[in-house]
Amino acid sequence: MIRRATADDIDDREWREQIAAIAEEFFNEAKLPGTLKKGLFFQCWKNCLSSGVGLLLCSYRDTSVTGAIGGIIVPSPITGDILLSEAFWFVKKEFRGVTGMKLLMQFLNESKDLGVDHVTMAHLHFALSEKAEAVYEKIGFRKLETHYLLTP
């Protein structure tokens, strides 16, 4: 089952713990820079959901969270088009295939309901990056830009 999360979900301790565990697993696997600040993550998403600029979907098996995808909805400062920019996509390893795809497809369906003009997705350059790129292109995404990170 997939459902849209609300700001009230973020107040649920058990839900937060489940999301934090999945985020931490992904954060460590991807070797992302910095430190995962769970409190900041949840406060940010509570603010985004409360203000209507965030979309957060969660997948469940029974009552356990198996994955989540979140995006920020903003107008482009260049064109004014409404963008839904994926901010994260965390899925437990054992659910990444089918569940991961269901989350992505629901994310795209919700974007239509929200009147979004464009959806942007990213992928990190680690073990799964080639697979992610192939999935995006099969769905109809086109490669637009590459981001670089410098830690001065």
C-alpha positions, 0 to 999 in steps of 0.5 A, a space after each residue: 500500500 502507498 499513501 500520502 503522508 501528512 504533517 500529522 504523520 511526522 508527529 508519530 514517533 513510530 513512523 518517524 523511527 521507521 523513516 529514519 531507519 530507512 533514510 540512515 540505511 540509504 545515507 550510509 550506503 550512498 556515502 553521502 557527505 555530512 551528517 544525517 540530521 534526523 530532527 532537521 529532516 523531519 522539521 523540514 518535511 513537516 514545514 513543507 507538508 504544512 505549507 503545501 510545497 511538499 509531497 511525501 509518499 510512503 509505502 507500507 507492508 502491513 504497518 511497516 514503512 518500506 520506503 518513501 519518496 519526497 519532493 518539493 513543489 516550486 515555480 521555476 524562477 526562469 519560466 514560472 512552470 511548476 516543478 516537482 523536484 524529488 528530494 529523496 527516494 529511500 526504499 529498504 533494500 529488500 523492497 527496492 524493485 517492485 516497491 520502489 517502482 510503485 512509489 515512483 509511479 505514484 509520485 508521477 501520478 500525484 504530480 499530474 493531480 497537483 498540476 505540475 508541469 515538470 518532474 525532476 529526478 536525480 540519482 546518486 553515482 554509486 552502485 545503482 546509478 546505471 540502473 536508475 538512469 535506465 529506469 528514468 529513461 524508460 519512463 520517459 525522462 530525459 537527461 538534463 544536467 549533471 550536478 557536482 559537489 565540492 566540499 571546500 
